[in-house]
Amino acid sequence: MATAAPTADSPRERILETAAALFYAHGIHAVGVDLIIARAEVAKASFYKHFPSKQDLIVAILSRRGEAWRQGLAESVRERCADPALRPLAVFDALGERFGQGDFRGCMFINSMVELADRGHAGHAVADDHKRRVTAYLRGLLEQAGVDPAAALAEQYMLLIDGAIVTALRIGSAAPAASARAIAERLLQHALSPGRGRRKAARPGSS
């Protein structure tokens, strides 16, 4: 018999949502299990039933947040741009919107890897896997835009994204997304210049 999916108000969901918000706002090490239990309004036994350790909780949060983040980015890019030639650049437009929101505290995955500096920590591995999956998504967008091969440019785009995220957090502005987009556009045009790709990049706003 299939196991019923947890409801939005189930103890497990409350723990995940509460801990994710606290970790993002204050950092993983600054937030203890007792605070999570109190804020989620669950019994200690219930917490440890679902998450035998804090590491198990961190892994669950990062795994779920990673999937939601990637899905949200892909949906935003599709909604913003119907032209495959411009979708790689639409990624930076989507990031700019996020940077401008009041609760922006940087990238949860970068923040987690900084705190969980030990590469052997399971949470570090999940955060790293998320970045690799985002890079693979970027590679797919670039291939659809006509870049061949696209792997190297996808890695460069990932550097631009991570740099824009950290800079946006540092200066408290969404402007780094536009700066990163301008660099990304030049890189894309170079990759698609005659002799380097199958098609020329469309000009912004031409779709």
Summary of the structure (lengths in Angstrom):
residues: 207
radius of gyration: 19.5
end to end distance: 50.0
largest distance: 64.2
contacts: 604
relative contact order: 0.12
helix: 68%
strand: 0%
